[in-house]
Amino acid sequence: MLADESGQRWLDDLPAQLVDRCRRWSLLPDDRVPVRHGAHALVVPVTRWGRDCVLKVSHRGLEPAGEVLALRTWDGQGAVQLLEADEGGDVLLLERLDAAATLGHCPPGQVGPVAGRLIRRLSVPAPAGLTTARAQAGAIAATIARPVRHGDPLPVRWVRTAGELAEELRHDDAPEVLVHADLTTANVLRRIAGEWVAIDPQPLAGPPERSVPELLLTAVDACAGDACTGDAGLHRLLADVVAAGGLDAERARAWVVVRAVDYWTWAVGAGLTLDPQRCRRLLAAFA
């Protein structure tokens, strides 16, 4: 999961952390369900007083406190319910969801309506102290127009378009709400009772349309199937999200283009191979 020294220390301390937290929060490990992990967190199934929960332990230094602030603000409405959190926000007790039922497993025609309604439900007043989408757009506008290197895979016209749109978004005067800025199809799960909710927020204060790019990026592969083909499928998906969420179509498209170029640039530098192809698909459809 984590290759640096701090990551190794975190891994070495994990068993003691889990034992201590189970003792302090009256938790019992639940071996009926497998332990899961992402790039920076371990999710351990537990029970407390007969209720199924999960204990999420994140690597310190990755700003988990923002996650706590967002989850407390949503208070289980459209997002996973936060039950306990340690002072630093790196150990969370959460309600247990159906980890096998993500939005990414749904037919393409269902993804847009579910996501749009969820984006609208999550659009509550933003708490103080969050980074703004306008600030993020400004940072992208300042760095995106870099000199084109020999062999650079990003077409210049898309880079220029994204830079112009980022500058417009930097001055966007849309009302700011609490935004889930990593609303991928894998970060939308079902409750056991069937309701779709979001997990793992990277919160921002901004317009709800800022939640759209990551959703489309992770739905690109599904839009290559028979039911949702090529650019037409991506346009249909965006239209479904916009309609169900009551969003502004042009603002959503602008964020898709800006984030696709921004993420593509990062992904190439990080040595990723599949995500740049997905960014290319988005830009071919929307730039």
GUMAR-343934 format. One line per 4 residues: for each residue y, z, x of N, C-alpha, C. Coordinates in Angstrom, 2 decimals, decimal comma, always signed. Each point is the difference from the previous one (the first is absolute). Layout:
residues N
Y/Z/X/Y/Z/X/Y/Z/X; ...
***
This chain:
residues 287
-1,21/+0,00/+0,82/+1,21/+0,00/-0,82/+1,26/+0,00/+0,85; +0,10/+0,91/+0,95/+1,20/+0,17/+0,80/-0,40/+0,08/+1,46; +0,61/-0,85/+0,83/-0,47/-0,12/+1,38/+0,81/+0,81/+0,99; +1,21/+0,43/-0,34/+0,81/+0,70/+0,99/-0,43/+1,46/+0,12
+0,62/+0,71/+0,96/-0,41/+1,39/+0,26/+0,27/+0,90/-1,19; +1,14/-0,18/-0,65/+0,30/+0,86/-1,15/-1,01/-0,24/-1,12; -0,41/-1,26/-0,15/-1,01/-0,30/-1,00/-1,33/+0,64/+0,31; -0,37/+0,01/+1,29/-1,26/+0,62/+0,38/+0,03/+1,50/-0,23
+1,14/+0,63/+0,31/+0,13/+1,44/-0,25/-0,11/+0,29/-1,49; +0,63/-0,87/-0,80/-0,08/+0,18/-1,45/-1,44/-0,09/-0,48; -0,74/-0,98/+0,52/-1,41/-0,12/-0,38/-0,80/+1,21/+0,44; +0,28/+0,49/+1,20/-0,73/+1,16/+0,50/+0,26/+1,24/-0,85
+1,21/+0,11/-0,55/+0,37/+1,17/-0,80/-0,42/-0,10/-1,47; -0,45/-1,19/-0,41/-0,29/-0,22/-1,41/-1,01/+0,99/-0,59; -1,13/+0,25/+0,65/-0,97/+0,92/-0,63/+0,60/+1,37/-0,29; +0,76/+0,54/+0,96/+0,61/+1,32/-0,21/+1,04/-0,07/-1,11
+0,77/-1,09/-0,05/+1,00/-0,16/-1,07/-0,67/+0,00/-1,37; -1,09/-0,73/-0,12/-0,68/-0,10/-1,29/-0,57/+1,34/-0,44; -0,61/+0,71/+0,93/-0,56/+1,32/-0,32/+1,10/+0,94/-0,44; +1,10/+0,02/+0,75/+1,11/+0,90/-0,32/+0,60/-0,32/-1,36
+0,19/-1,31/-0,28/+0,64/-0,36/-1,27/-0,93/+0,29/-1,17; -1,28/-0,22/+0,17/-0,94/+0,31/-1,08/+0,02/+1,50/-0,31; +0,11/+0,80/+1,04/+0,05/+1,46/-0,21/+1,29/+0,40/-0,71; +1,12/-0,54/+0,44/+1,30/+0,42/-0,55/+0,22/-0,50/-1,42
-0,56/-1,17/-0,33/+0,24/-0,57/-1,32/-1,22/+0,10/-0,91; -0,99/+0,81/+0,38/-1,19/+0,24/-0,83/-0,73/-1,30/-0,33; -0,27/-0,80/+1,03/-0,64/-1,29/-0,19/-1,45/+0,04/+0,47; -0,82/-0,80/-0,67/-1,39/-0,17/+0,41/-0,25/-1,48/+0,30
-0,57/-0,33/+1,17/-0,33/-1,40/+0,29/-0,95/-0,55/-1,04; +0,18/-1,28/-0,33/-0,83/-0,65/-1,01/-0,73/-1,16/+0,66; -1,28/+0,21/+0,32/-0,76/-1,03/+0,71/-0,59/-1,05/-0,93; +0,37/+0,03/-1,28/-0,45/-1,05/-0,92/+0,75/-1,30/+0,22
+1,15/+0,10/+0,64/+0,91/-1,15/+0,17/+0,28/-0,18/+1,49; +0,01/-1,23/+0,50/+0,23/-0,19/+1,43/+1,44/+0,31/+0,42; +0,13/+0,47/+1,23/+1,31/+0,16/+0,61/+0,57/-1,39/+0,27; +1,29/-0,17/-0,21/+0,66/-1,28/+0,25/+1,14/+0,19/+0,99
+0,43/-1,10/+0,60/+1,14/+0,08/+0,91/+0,74/-1,32/+0,01; +1,28/+0,07/+0,37/+0,80/-1,17/+0,27/+0,33/-0,04/+1,47; +1,14/-0,60/+0,34/+0,38/-0,09/+1,41/+0,49/+1,34/+0,54; +0,58/+0,84/-0,86/+0,65/+1,22/+0,49/-0,33/+1,24/-0,81
-1,03/-0,04/-0,82/-0,31/+1,16/-0,83/-1,48/+0,05/-0,33; -0,47/+1,22/-0,22/-1,36/+0,25/-0,45/+0,07/+0,57/-1,40; -0,87/-0,48/-0,90/-0,01/+0,45/-1,39/-1,38/+0,59/-0,29; -0,02/+1,31/-0,23/-1,26/+0,74/-0,14/-0,16/+0,46/-1,45
-1,09/-0,37/-0,67/-0,23/+0,47/-1,38/-0,26/+1,52/+0,00; +0,66/+0,70/-0,89/-0,18/+1,44/-0,15/+0,06/+0,35/-1,48; -0,36/+1,22/-0,31/+0,21/+0,52/-1,36/+0,77/+1,31/+0,11; +0,76/+0,29/-1,03/+0,69/+1,30/-0,10/-0,10/+0,49/-1,42
-0,66/+1,13/-0,14/-0,16/+0,62/-1,32/-0,63/-0,99/-0,98; -0,94/-0,80/+0,50/-0,71/-0,96/-0,83/+0,68/-1,33/-0,18; +1,19/-0,17/+0,54/+0,73/-1,27/-0,14/-0,24/-0,87/+1,22; -0,26/-1,27/-0,21/-0,18/-0,95/+1,10/+1,35/-0,38/+0,59
+0,13/+0,15/+1,31/+1,24/-0,29/+0,71/-0,34/-0,72/+1,31; +1,03/-0,36/+0,75/-0,19/-0,47/+1,37/+1,01/+0,69/+0,90; -0,41/+0,25/+1,22/+0,87/+0,57/+1,02/+0,38/-1,12/+0,95; +1,27/-0,34/+0,05/+0,48/-1,07/+0,86/+0,70/+0,62/+1,21
-0,50/-0,32/+1,19/+0,57/+0,53/+1,24/+0,53/-1,17/+0,80; +1,32/-0,03/+0,23/+0,65/-1,11/+0,68/+0,36/+0,38/+1,42; +0,15/-1,01/+0,83/+0,41/+0,23/+1,38/+1,47/+0,39/+0,03; +0,31/+1,14/+0,57/+1,38/+0,51/+0,06/+0,89/-1,00/+0,73
+1,24/-0,12/-0,49/+0,96/-0,90/+0,62/+0,15/-1,33/-0,71; -0,76/-0,21/-1,09/+0,08/-1,26/-0,74/+0,81/+0,17/-1,29; +0,88/+0,98/-0,03/+0,92/+0,25/-1,10/-0,70/+0,20/-1,34; -1,04/+0,83/-0,04/-0,66/+0,24/-1,29/+0,87/+0,77/-0,97
+1,06/+0,67/+0,49/+0,86/+0,76/-0,90/+0,61/-0,89/-1,08; +0,27/-1,26/+0,32/+0,52/-0,93/-0,99/-0,99/-0,22/-1,12; -1,27/+0,00/+0,33/-1,04/-0,14/-1,01/+0,02/+1,19/-0,94; +0,14/+1,18/+0,55/+0,03/+1,21/-0,82/+1,19/-0,03/-0,95
+1,16/-0,39/+0,50/+1,21/-0,06/-0,83/-0,20/-0,97/-1,16; -0,59/-1,15/+0,29/-0,22/-0,99/-1,06/-1,01/+0,50/-1,02; -1,11/+0,54/+0,48/-1,03/+0,45/-0,93/+0,49/+1,16/-0,86; +0,79/+0,89/+0,57/+0,56/+1,09/-0,81/+0,97/-0,54/-1,04
+0,75/-1,02/+0,36/+0,94/-0,58/-0,96/-0,74/-0,67/-1,15; -1,03/-0,75/+0,30/-0,77/-0,67/-1,06/-0,84/+0,99/-0,81; -0,46/+1,06/+0,63/-0,74/+1,07/-0,67/-1,16/-0,55/-0,84; -0,77/-0,91/+0,59/-1,18/-0,52/-0,69/+0,27/-1,10/-0,99
+1,26/-0,39/-0,20/+0,34/-1,05/-0,96/+0,04/-1,35/+0,72; -1,11/-0,71/-0,06/-0,10/-1,28/+0,69/-0,46/+0,10/+1,44; -0,19/+1,21/+0,48/-0,44/+0,22/+1,38/-1,02/+1,13/+0,02; -0,79/+0,04/+1,06/-0,99/+1,06/+0,15/+0,68/+1,36/-0,06
-0,63/+0,96/-0,62/+0,57/+1,34/-0,16/-0,16/+0,80/+1,29; +1,11/+0,51/+0,50/-0,01/+0,88/+1,17/-0,21/+1,43/-0,49; -1,03/+0,66/+0,55/-0,34/+1,36/-0,43/+0,49/+1,05/+0,99; -0,09/-0,32/+1,29/+0,46/+0,91/+1,04/+0,47/-0,84/+1,18
+0,91/+0,58/+0,80/+0,43/-0,66/+1,23/+0,38/+1,07/+1,01; -0,35/-0,21/+1,26/+0,41/+0,95/+1,01/+1,47/-0,23/+0,34; +0,57/+0,89/+0,78/+1,44/-0,04/+0,25/+0,42/-1,30/+0,66; -0,80/-0,53/+0,92/+0,36/-1,24/+0,68/-0,32/-1,25/-0,77
-0,78/+0,12/-1,08/-0,34/-1,15/-0,82/-1,13/-0,84/+0,54; -0,69/+0,49/+1,05/-1,07/-0,81/+0,56/-1,37/+0,36/-0,55; -0,10/+1,04/-0,83/-1,25/+0,34/-0,67/+0,31/+0,12/-1,49; -0,66/-0,84/-0,80/+0,27/-0,05/-1,43/-1,29/+0,20/-0,78
+0,10/+0,72/-1,09/-1,08/+0,09/-0,97/+0,41/-0,85/-1,20; -0,83/-0,98/-0,33/+0,32/-0,97/-1,04/-1,09/-0,05/-1,05; +0,37/-0,43/-1,20/-1,04/-0,25/-1,00/-0,93/-1,09/+0,52; -1,25/+0,02/-0,44/-0,93/-1,03/+0,43/+0,04/-1,18/-0,96
+0,10/-1,19/+0,58/+0,00/-1,24/-0,76/-1,31/-0,75/+0,24; -0,17/-1,09/-0,69/-1,18/-0,83/+0,19/+0,27/-0,95/+1,16; -0,43/+0,38/+1,20/+0,33/-0,76/+1,21/-0,62/-1,39/-0,01; -1,00/-0,23/-0,82/-0,65/-1,31/-0,05/+0,72/-0,96/-0,94
+0,95/+0,51/-0,77/+0,70/-0,83/-0,99/+1,45/-0,19/+0,43; +0,25/-0,98/+0,85/+1,36/-0,33/+0,41/+0,47/-1,24/-0,74; +1,30/-0,20/+0,02/+0,55/-1,19/-0,66/-0,48/-1,27/+0,69; -0,35/+0,11/+1,27/-0,51/-1,16/+0,71/-1,33/-0,50/-0,50
-0,72/+0,82/-0,74/-1,29/-0,42/-0,56/+0,14/-0,65/-1,37; +1,21/-0,05/-0,53/+0,22/-0,57/-1,33/+0,12/-1,52/+0,07; -0,31/-0,70/-1,08/+0,27/-1,44/-0,07/+1,49/-0,26/+0,20; +0,36/-1,10/+0,67/+1,42/-0,27/+0,29/+0,89/+0,07/-1,23
-0,50/-0,43/-1,15/+0,83/+0,01/-1,20/+0,37/+1,38/-0,49; -0,71/+1,05/+0,45/+0,32/+1,37/-0,41/+0,94/+0,70/+0,98; +0,07/-0,50/+1,22/+0,75/+0,71/+1,05/+1,48/+0,07/-0,34; +0,61/-1,12/-0,35/+1,43/-0,02/-0,25/+0,45/+0,92/-1,12
-0,61/-0,09/-1,18/+0,42/+0,89/-1,09/-0,17/+1,48/+0,34; -1,14/+0,38/+0,62/-0,21/+1,40/+0,36/+1,06/+0,44/+1,00; +0,23/-0,81/+1,04/+0,95/+0,38/+1,04/+1,42/+0,07/-0,54; +0,38/-0,96/-0,83/+1,36/+0,01/-0,55/+0,27/+1,24/-0,83
-0,95/+0,36/-0,86/+0,19/+1,19/-0,81/+0,06/+1,26/+0,86; -0,79/+0,02/+1,06/+0,00/+1,17/+0,89/+1,31/+0,10/+0,76; +0,51/-1,11/+0,49/+1,29/+0,00/+0,70/+1,09/+0,55/-0,91; +0,00/-0,43/-1,24/+1,01/+0,49/-0,94/-0,17/+1,49/-0,24
-1,23/+0,46/-0,10/-0,24/+1,42/-0,27/+0,43/+0,86/+1,19; -0,15/-0,52/+1,21/+0,38/+0,75/+1,20/+1,50/-0,01/+0,25; +0,74/-0,81/-0,74/+1,43/-0,17/+0,24/+0,81/+1,14/-0,63; -0,11/+1,16/+0,61/+0,74/+1,19/-0,44/+1,15/+0,24/+0,98
+0,97/+0,83/-0,36/+1,09/+0,27/+0,93/-0,51/+0,45/+1,37; +0,57/-0,57/+1,05/-0,46/+0,31/+1,36/+0,55/+1,35/+0,44; -0,84/+0,83/+0,60/+0,50/+1,27/+0,56/+0,88/-0,26/+1,22; +0,82/+0,97/+0,32/+0,88/-0,14/+1,16/-0,81/+0,00/+1,29
+0,55/-0,67/+1,01/-0,58/+0,09/+1,33/-0,90/-1,15/+0,39; -0,22/-0,97/-0,89/-0,88/-1,11/+0,33/+0,77/-1,14/+0,67; -0,66/-0,72/+0,89/+0,55/-1,24/+0,51/+0,19/-0,97/-1,15; +1,03/-0,82/+0,07/+0,27/-0,93/-1,09/-0,53/-1,40/+0,32
-0,29/-0,73/-1,05/-0,42/-1,39/+0,18/+1,13/-0,82/+0,61; +1,24/+0,33/-0,34/+1,13/-0,71/+0,60/+0,02/+0,19/+1,51; -0,27/+1,23/+0,46/-0,04/+0,26/+1,44/-1,14/-0,77/+0,65; -1,13/-0,06/-0,67/-1,13/-0,77/+0,54/+0,35/-1,47/+0,09
+0,64/-0,54/-1,03/+0,41/-1,39/+0,03/+0,99/-0,26/+1,13; +0,92/+0,94/+0,22/+0,95/-0,14/+1,09/-0,67/-0,03/+1,35; -1,00/+0,87/+0,18/-0,73/+0,03/+1,28/-0,75/-1,32/+0,21; -0,58/-0,54/-1,06/-0,71/-1,28/+0,12/+0,99/-1,12/+0,30
+1,14/+0,00/-0,69/+1,00/-1,04/+0,24/+0,48/+0,01/+1,45; +0,07/+1,19/+0,59/+0,50/+0,12/+1,37/-1,01/-0,45/+1,04; -1,27/-0,02/-0,35/-1,02/-0,31/+1,00/-0,74/-1,30/-0,27; +0,10/-0,53/-1,19/-0,85/-1,13/-0,37/+0,46/-1,30/+0,65
+1,29/-0,14/+0,24/+0,53/-1,23/+0,57/-0,06/+0,04/+1,53; -1,19/+0,23/+0,51/-0,18/+0,06/+1,44/-0,17/-1,41/+0,54; +0,19/-0,20/+1,32/-0,23/-1,33/+0,57/-1,44/-0,43/-0,22; -0,20/-1,27/-0,32/-1,34/-0,52/-0,22/-0,66/-0,27/+1,35
-1,17/+0,58/+0,19/-0,73/-0,16/+1,26/-0,86/-1,25/-0,04; -0,35/-0,49/+1,16/-0,89/-1,15/+0,08/-1,35/+0,37/-0,62; -0,47/-0,85/-0,90/-1,27/+0,29/-0,65/+0,11/+1,00/-1,13; +1,21/+0,39/-0,38/+0,16/+0,96/-1,09/-0,57/-0,59/-1,28
-0,91/+0,72/-0,67/-0,64/-0,57/-1,20/+0,87/+0,04/-1,24; +1,12/+0,71/+0,01/+0,82/+0,12/-1,20/+0,97/-1,18/-0,07; -0,10/-0,83/-1,03/+0,94/-1,11/-0,16/+1,44/+0,51/-0,08; +0,89/-0,68/+0,70/+1,40/+0,44/+0,09/+0,63/+0,07/-1,38
-0,33/-0,95/-0,88/+0,66/-0,02/-1,32/-0,32/+1,26/-0,80; -1,23/+0,52/+0,15/-0,37/+1,21/-0,72/+0,69/+1,23/+0,60; +0,13/+0,02/+1,31/+0,69/+1,11/+0,65/+1,46/+0,03/-0,43; +0,63/-1,15/-0,04/+1,41/-0,07/-0,41/+0,17/+0,40/-1,46
-0,90/-0,49/-0,85/+0,08/+0,36/-1,42/-0,17/+1,50/-0,18; -0,96/+0,57/+0,70/-0,23/+1,44/-0,12/+1,20/+0,79/+0,51; +0,62/-0,47/+1,09/+1,18/+0,70/+0,51/+1,15/-0,03/-0,99; +0,21/-1,14/-0,65/+1,07/-0,11/-0,99/-0,28/+0,91/-1,20
-1,25/+0,01/-0,45/-0,34/+0,84/-1,15/+0,09/+1,49/+0,35; -0,40/+0,36/+1,22/+0,10/+1,40/+0,42/+1,45/+0,45/+0,00; +0,89/-0,87/+0,43/+1,42/+0,35/+0,00/+0,50/+0,20/-1,43; -0,47/-0,83/-0,93/+0,39/+0,19/-1,40/-0,54/+1,32/-0,54
-1,26/+0,31/+0,33/-0,60/+1,23/-0,49/+0,65/+1,23/+0,61; +0,56/-0,14/+1,19/+0,70/+1,12/+0,63/+1,22/+0,41/-0,83; +0,54/-0,93/-0,75/+1,19/+0,28/-0,83/-0,35/+0,08/-1,49; -1,28/+0,07/-0,30/-0,45/+0,05/-1,40/+0,51/+1,28/-0,66
+0,65/-0,15/-1,14/+0,55/+1,17/-0,69/-0,86/+0,43/-1,19; -1,27/-0,40/-0,01/-0,89/+0,41/-1,08/-0,19/+1,51/+0,03; -0,14/+0,64/-1,15/-0,25/+1,45/-0,03/-1,25/+0,35/+0,80; +0,05/+1,14/+0,69/-1,12/+0,42/+0,85/-0,92/+0,95/-0,77
-1,28/-0,30/+0,06/-1,03/+0,86/-0,57/-0,98/+0,35/+1,11; -0,96/+0,84/-0,32/-1,05/+0,33/+0,96/-0,98/-1,17/+0,06; -0,18/-0,54/+1,20/-0,80/-1,21/+0,20/-1,23/+0,33/+0,85; -1,15/-0,49/-0,44/-1,21/+0,04/+0,81/+0,01/-1,27/+0,84
+0,31/+0,12/+1,29/+0,18/-1,17/+0,85/-1,27/-0,43/+0,71; -1,14/+0,51/-0,42/-1,28/-0,48/+0,52/-0,99/-0,12/-1,15; +0,44/-0,65/-1,07/-0,82/-0,09/-1,21/-0,98/-1,17/+0,14; -0,95/+0,16/+0,90/-1,04/-1,01/+0,18/-1,02/+0,11/-1,13
-0,84/-1,01/-0,13/-1,04/+0,07/-1,02/-1,01/+1,10/+0,31; -0,12/+0,39/+1,27/-0,91/+1,10/+0,36/+0,60/+1,36/-0,28; +1,32/+0,06/-0,20/+0,68/+1,27/-0,26/+0,25/+0,24/-1,48; -0,71/-0,74/-0,84/+0,03/+0,25/-1,45/-1,44/+0,26/-0,43
-0,28/+1,22/-0,44/-1,35/+0,43/-0,37/-0,01/+0,48/-1,45; -1,21/+0,05/-0,55/-0,15/+0,54/-1,34/-0,26/+1,50/+0,04; +0,57/+0,68/-0,97/-0,46/+1,35/-0,28/-1,37/-0,09/-0,66; -0,71/+1,08/+0,04/-1,33/+0,02/-0,61/+0,08/-0,38/-1,47
+1,11/+0,37/-0,64/+0,18/-0,32/-1,42/+0,43/-1,44/-0,24; +0,30/-0,76/+1,09/+0,30/-1,41/-0,15/+1,42/-0,43/+0,29; +0,94/+0,93/+0,17/+1,39/-0,35/+0,23/+0,22/-0,44/+1,45; +0,79/-1,06/+0,18/+0,34/-0,47/+1,35/+1,15/+0,82/+0,56
-0,15/+0,47/+1,25/+1,05/+0,77/+0,65/+0,10/-0,42/+1,47; +1,13/+0,29/+0,61/+0,25/-0,36/+1,39/-0,33/+1,16/+0,94; -0,39/-0,35/+1,22/-0,24/+0,98/+1,06/+0,78/-0,41/+1,24; +0,02/+0,88/+0,98/+0,55/-0,28/+1,34/+1,38/-0,64/-0,02
+0,97/+0,60/-0,65/+1,32/-0,64/-0,03/+0,71/+0,05/+1,34; +0,73/-1,07/+0,28/+1,01/+0,00/+1,05/+1,33/-0,13/-0,74; +0,61/+1,12/-0,37/+1,11/-0,05/-0,95/+1,31/-0,48/+0,59; +0,72/-0,73/-0,82/+1,36/-0,42/+0,28/+0,84/+0,22/-1,26
+1,29/+0,01/+0,17/+0,92/-0,04/-1,14/+0,52/-1,43/-0,08; -0,27/-0,67/-1,10/+0,42/-1,38/-0,11/-0,36/-0,58/-1,35; +0,12/-1,31/-0,15/-0,36/-0,64/-1,27/-1,51/-0,08/-0,14; -0,53/+0,00/-1,20/-1,45/-0,05/-0,18/-0,64/-1,26/+0,57
+0,77/-1,07/+0,12/-0,53/-1,25/+0,55/-0,48/+0,15/+1,44; +0,45/+1,05/+0,69/-0,43/+0,21/+1,38/-1,50/+0,32/+0,08; -0,62/+0,38/-1,11/-1,43/+0,29/+0,00/-0,87/-1,25/-0,03; +0,59/-1,17/-0,23/-0,79/-1,20/-0,27/-0,63/-0,63/+1,25
+0,68/-0,07/+1,17/-0,56/-0,78/+1,12/-1,39/+0,43/+0,45; -0,21/+1,28/+0,17/-1,30/+0,45/+0,50/-1,11/-0,28/-1,01; +0,35/+0,07/-1,27/-0,98/-0,32/-1,04/-0,44/-1,45/+0,12; +0,97/-0,92/+0,12/-0,35/-1,42/+0,10/-0,74/-0,30/+1,29
+0,40/+0,63/+1,09/-0,67/-0,25/+1,27/-1,49/+0,33/-0,09; -0,32/+1,09/-0,66/-1,40/+0,41/-0,08/-0,75/-0,69/-1,13; +0,70/-0,75/-0,84/-0,66/-0,76/-1,06/-0,15/-1,47/+0,35; +0,49/-0,39/+1,18/-0,04/-1,41/+0,38/-1,41/-0,55/-0,01
-0,95/+0,73/+0,55/-1,36/-0,52/+0,10/-0,60/-0,25/-1,39; +0,28/+0,90/-0,93/-0,52/-0,18/-1,36/+0,58/-1,24/-0,64; +1,22/-0,35/+0,40/+0,66/-1,17/-0,58/-0,50/-1,31/+0,60; -1,02/+0,08/+0,86/-0,63/-1,22/+0,51/-1,23/-0,35/-0,82
-0,37/+0,87/-0,96/-1,20/-0,23/-0,80/+0,22/-0,98/-1,13; -1,05/-0,27/-0,72/+0,06/-0,99/-1,06/+0,95/+0,39/-1,12; +0,10/+1,33/-0,25/+0,80/+0,43/-1,15/+1,49/+0,00/+0,27; +0,39/-0,13/+1,27/+1,43/+0,16/+0,34/+0,22/-0,79/+1,28
+0,26/-1,31/-0,10/-0,10/-0,88/+1,15/+1,35/-0,27/+0,65; +0,05/+0,16/+1,34/+1,11/-0,45/+0,82/+1,34/+0,59/-0,39; +1,07/-0,78/+0,29/+1,35/+0,47/-0,28/+0,21/+0,31/-1,47; -0,62/-0,79/-0,86/+0,15/+0,23/-1,44/-0,52/+1,38/-0,38
-1,10/+0,42/+0,64/-0,54/+1,32/-0,27/+0,93/+1,10/+0,44; +0,63/-0,17/+1,16/+0,94/+1,01/+0,49/+1,24/+0,05/-0,90; +0,48/-1,15/-0,42/+1,15/-0,01/-0,91/-0,35/+0,69/-1,32; -1,21/-0,25/-0,48/-0,42/+0,64/-1,25/-0,11/+1,51/+0,18
-0,53/+0,41/+1,15/-0,11/+1,43/+0,26/+1,36/+0,67/+0,04; +0,95/-0,60/+0,71/+1,35/+0,57/+0,05/+0,62/+0,03/-1,39; -0,18/-1,07/-0,77/+0,56/-0,03/-1,36/-0,60/+1,10/-0,86; -1,29/+0,26/+0,16/-0,64/+1,06/-0,77/+0,56/+1,37/+0,37
+0,17/+0,25/+1,31/+0,55/+1,28/+0,45/+1,41/+0,17/-0,55; +0,82/-1,04/+0,12/+1,39/+0,06/-0,45/+0,06/+0,26/-1,50; -0,81/-0,72/-0,77/+0,03/+0,14/-1,46/-0,45/+1,39/-0,43; -1,10/+0,49/+0,58/-0,53/+1,30/-0,42/+0,89/+1,14/+0,46
+0,69/-0,18/+1,11/+0,85/+1,07/+0,53/+1,45/-0,09/-0,40; +0,39/-1,08/-0,71/+1,40/-0,18/-0,35/+0,86/-0,14/+1,25; -0,49/-0,73/+0,99/+0,68/-0,11/+1,29/+0,88/-1,24/+0,06; +0,84/-0,06/+1,02/+0,83/-1,16/+0,27/-0,79/-0,95/+0,89
-0,27/-1,21/-0,49/-0,88/-0,93/+0,71/+0,58/-0,42/+1,34; +1,30/-0,28/+0,07/+0,59/-0,46/+1,25/+0,05/+1,11/+1,05; +0,27/+1,22/-0,43/-0,01/+1,11/+0,96/-1,42/+0,24/+0,52; -0,97/-0,09/-0,88/-1,39/+0,18/+0,43/-0,39/-1,09/+0,99
+0,35/-1,24/-0,29/-0,32/-1,10/+0,91/+0,68/+0,20/+1,35; +1,24/+0,43/-0,02/+0,72/+0,22/+1,26/-0,69/+1,04/+0,87; -0,44/+1,09/-0,62/-0,70/+1,04/+0,77/-1,33/-0,52/+0,53; -0,68/-0,84/-0,77/-1,26/-0,57/+0,47/+0,24/-0,83/+1,26
+1,01/-0,85/-0,01/+0,29/-0,85/+1,15/+0,41/+0,84/+1,21; +0,89/+0,94/-0,20/+0,49/+0,83/+1,10/-1,12/+0,80/+0,63; -0,80/+0,64/-0,82/-1,08/+0,83/+0,55/-1,12/-0,86/+0,61; -0,23/-1,20/-0,54/-1,04/-0,85/+0,56/+0,35/-0,42/+1,43
+1,25/-0,37/+0,23/+0,41/-0,37/+1,36/+0,04/+1,23/+0,90; +0,53/+1,09/-0,51/+0,07/+1,24/+0,78/-1,39/+0,48/+0,40; -0,92/-0,01/-0,94/-1,35/+0,48/+0,29/-0,76/-0,99/+0,89; +0,19/-1,28/-0,24/-0,63/-1,02/+0,84/+0,41/+0,19/+1,46
+1,28/+0,21/+0,24/+0,49/+0,21/+1,36/-0,70/+1,19/+0,64; -0,09/+1,10/-0,75/-0,67/+1,19/+0,53/-1,48/-0,26/+0,22; -0,65/-0,65/-0,95/-1,44/-0,21/+0,07/-0,39/-0,87/+1,19; +0,80/-1,02/+0,28/-0,28/-0,85/+1,16/+0,08/+0,83/+1,28
+1,04/+0,84/+0,11/+0,14/+0,84/+1,17/-1,11/+1,02/+0,14; -0,57/+0,41/-1,13/-1,08/+0,99/+0,02/-1,37/-0,64/+0,20; -0,05/-1,33/+0,06/-1,27/-0,68/+0,22/-0,84/-0,20/-1,24; +0,60/+0,18/-1,19/-0,76/-0,22/-1,23/-0,18/-1,50/-0,25
-1,05/-0,35/-0,70/-0,28/-1,42/-0,24/+0,02/-0,38/-1,48; -0,54/+0,84/-0,87/-0,08/-0,36/-1,41/+1,33/+0,18/-0,72; +0,71/+1,10/+0,26/+1,24/+0,25/-0,73/+1,07/-1,06/+0,25; +0,16/-0,53/+1,23/+0,96/-1,09/+0,15/-0,33/-1,22/-0,87
-1,28/-0,28/-0,19/-0,39/-1,11/-0,88/+0,42/+0,30/-1,44; -0,15/+1,27/-0,42/+0,41/+0,36/-1,36/+1,53/-0,12/-0,14; +0,72/+0,41/+1,03/+1,46/-0,14/-0,05/+0,39/-1,46/-0,10; -0,69/-0,87/+0,72/+0,28/-1,44/-0,07/-0,20/-0,50/-1,45
-1,07/+0,46/-0,65/-0,26/-0,41/-1,38/+1,15/+0,42/-0,92; +0,48/+1,22/+0,17/+1,10/+0,47/-0,83/+1,26/-0,82/+0,23; +0,29/-0,26/+1,25/+1,22/-0,73/+0,32/-0,07/-1,46/-0,46; -1,18/-0,59/+0,10/-0,16/-1,36/-0,49/+0,25/-0,07/-1,51
-0,32/+1,09/-0,68/+0,17/+0,03/-1,45/+1,42/+0,34/-0,43; +0,68/+0,87/+0,77/+1,23/+0,59/-0,52/+1,26/-0,25/+0,84; -0,15/-0,43/+1,24/+1,20/-0,14/+0,86/+0,70/-1,33/-0,27
***
